[in-house]
Amino acid sequence: MGNPAQEPWETSQVKMMEALREWATGFAEINLHMSQWMRLPGSDANAVGQIVWAAQSGTPLSPAALSRRIGMSTGSTAVLLNRLERAGLVVRSREHQDRRRVTLRPTPAASEQARAFMAIAGTEIAATLRQATEAELSTATSVLDRMNDAAKQAIQRLHTVGTRTP
């Protein structure tokens, strides 16, 4: 079996990969602006943004889920969460019957800072999503879900292969 990445790509596939690259670049730049807005290191602002978004969407995060979302080890995430708690931006609570499970919640101050930032930065993104049809959103979500699954498989394979030098 050949290397699928070296096989010819259809124009539509190239356009999709370019669009994903552009979105990733734009999203990273928005996160950079958010960190400057909140006067936080980028990783801290990203974490606050993830915690606020999850709480607002009704699915608050655990520390382990946050670790996966921001691509940090659980130990590094614990240190980051300690900083965010000391800064008055995040609280850890035990809301489940299993008292060992921790839920992350933004403080009102963090929610307000994120709301004010998104009022400036999120207008066009929110409008674009609201203007999309259910069919467009369903198709895009389906493709992105498969792309995310493929990326997870590649990452797992890379963990088993390790680092190689040519």
C-alpha positions as CSV (number, residue, x, y, z in Angstrom):
1,M,0.0,0.0,0.0
2,G,1.3,3.4,-1.0
3,N,1.4,6.6,1.0
4,P,-2.1,8.2,0.7
5,A,-0.6,11.6,1.3
6,Q,1.5,11.3,-1.9
7,E,-1.5,10.3,-4.1
8,P,-3.0,13.0,-6.3
9,W,-5.5,15.2,-4.5
10,E,-8.8,16.4,-6.1
11,T,-9.2,20.2,-6.3
12,S,-12.1,20.1,-3.8
13,Q,-9.9,18.2,-1.3
14,V,-7.1,20.8,-1.7
15,K,-9.6,23.6,-1.2
16,M,-10.9,21.9,2.0
17,M,-7.4,21.5,3.4
18,E,-6.6,25.1,2.6
19,A,-9.9,26.2,4.3
20,L,-9.0,24.2,7.4
21,R,-5.5,25.7,7.5
22,E,-7.0,29.2,7.2
23,W,-9.5,28.6,9.9
24,A,-6.8,27.2,12.2
25,T,-4.6,30.2,11.6
26,G,-7.4,32.6,12.1
27,F,-8.6,30.9,15.3
28,A,-5.0,30.9,16.7
29,E,-4.8,34.7,16.0
30,I,-8.2,35.3,17.7
31,N,-6.9,33.3,20.7
32,L,-3.7,35.5,20.7
33,H,-5.9,38.6,20.8
34,M,-8.0,37.1,23.6
35,S,-4.8,36.4,25.7
36,Q,-3.8,40.1,25.2
37,W,-7.3,41.3,26.0
38,M,-7.4,39.2,29.2
39,R,-3.7,40.0,30.0
40,L,-3.0,36.3,30.3
41,P,-0.5,33.9,28.7
42,G,-1.9,32.2,25.6
43,S,-2.4,28.8,27.3
44,D,-4.3,30.4,30.2
45,A,-6.6,32.5,28.0
46,N,-7.2,29.4,25.8
47,A,-8.2,27.4,28.9
48,V,-10.5,30.2,30.2
49,G,-12.1,30.4,26.8
50,Q,-12.7,26.6,26.8
51,I,-14.1,26.7,30.3
52,V,-16.4,29.6,29.6
53,W,-17.6,28.1,26.3
54,A,-18.3,24.7,27.9
55,A,-20.2,26.2,30.8
56,Q,-22.3,28.4,28.5
57,S,-23.1,25.4,26.3
58,G,-24.3,23.4,29.3
59,T,-21.4,20.9,29.3
60,P,-18.9,22.1,31.9
61,L,-15.5,20.5,31.7
62,S,-13.5,18.4,34.1
63,P,-9.8,19.0,34.4
64,A,-9.1,15.9,32.3
65,A,-11.4,17.1,29.5
66,L,-9.8,20.5,29.6
67,S,-6.4,18.9,29.3
68,R,-7.5,17.1,26.1
69,R,-9.0,20.3,24.7
70,I,-6.0,22.4,25.2
71,G,-3.4,19.7,24.4
72,M,-1.6,19.8,27.8
73,S,-0.7,17.0,30.2
74,T,-2.9,16.7,33.3
75,G,0.0,17.9,35.5
76,S,0.5,21.0,33.4
77,T,-3.2,21.6,33.4
78,A,-3.3,21.4,37.2
79,V,-0.6,24.0,37.5
80,L,-2.5,26.2,34.9
81,L,-5.8,25.8,36.9
82,N,-4.1,26.8,40.1
83,R,-3.0,30.0,38.4
84,L,-6.5,30.7,37.1
85,E,-8.0,30.1,40.5
86,R,-5.6,32.5,42.2
87,A,-6.4,35.0,39.5
88,G,-10.1,34.7,40.3
89,L,-11.1,33.4,36.9
90,V,-12.0,29.7,37.5
91,V,-13.5,27.7,40.4
92,R,-13.4,24.0,40.8
93,S,-16.5,22.5,42.2
94,R,-17.8,19.0,43.1
95,E,-21.3,18.9,41.7
96,H,-21.6,15.1,41.1
97,Q,-22.6,12.3,43.4
98,D,-19.1,11.0,43.0
99,R,-17.4,13.7,45.0
100,R,-14.0,12.9,43.4
101,R,-15.3,14.4,40.1
102,V,-14.4,18.0,39.7
103,T,-16.2,20.5,37.5
104,L,-14.6,23.6,36.2
105,R,-16.7,26.8,36.2
106,P,-15.7,30.3,35.1
107,T,-16.1,33.1,37.7
108,P,-18.4,36.0,36.8
109,A,-15.3,38.1,36.1
110,A,-14.0,35.5,33.6
111,S,-17.5,35.2,31.9
112,E,-17.7,39.0,31.6
113,Q,-14.3,39.4,30.1
114,A,-15.0,36.6,27.6
115,R,-18.4,38.1,26.8
116,A,-16.9,41.5,26.2
117,F,-14.2,40.0,24.0
118,M,-16.6,38.0,21.9
119,A,-18.9,41.0,21.4
120,I,-16.0,42.4,19.4
121,A,-14.3,39.3,18.0
122,G,-17.2,36.8,17.5
123,T,-19.7,38.8,15.6
124,E,-18.9,37.6,12.1
125,I,-18.3,34.0,13.1
126,A,-21.7,33.9,15.0
127,A,-23.5,35.5,12.1
128,T,-22.0,33.0,9.6
129,L,-23.1,30.0,11.7
130,R,-26.6,31.5,12.2
131,Q,-26.9,32.1,8.5
132,A,-25.9,28.5,7.5
133,T,-28.7,26.0,6.9
134,E,-29.1,22.9,9.0
135,A,-28.0,20.8,6.0
136,E,-24.8,22.9,5.6
137,L,-24.0,22.6,9.3
138,S,-24.7,18.9,9.3
139,T,-22.5,18.2,6.3
140,A,-19.7,20.4,7.6
141,T,-19.9,18.8,11.1
142,S,-19.9,15.4,9.6
143,V,-16.7,16.1,7.6
144,L,-15.0,17.8,10.5
145,D,-15.9,14.9,12.9
146,R,-14.2,12.5,10.5
147,M,-11.2,14.8,10.1
148,N,-10.9,15.0,13.9
149,D,-11.2,11.2,14.2
150,A,-8.5,10.8,11.6
151,A,-6.2,13.3,13.4
152,K,-6.7,11.3,16.7
153,Q,-5.8,8.1,14.9
154,A,-2.7,9.7,13.5
155,I,-1.7,11.1,16.9
156,Q,-2.1,7.7,18.5
157,R,0.0,6.1,15.8
158,L,2.7,8.8,16.3
159,H,2.7,8.1,20.1
160,T,3.5,4.4,19.3
161,V,6.1,5.2,16.7
162,G,7.9,7.8,18.7
163,T,10.3,10.4,17.3
164,R,12.4,9.3,14.4
165,T,15.4,11.0,12.7
166,P,16.0,10.4,9.0
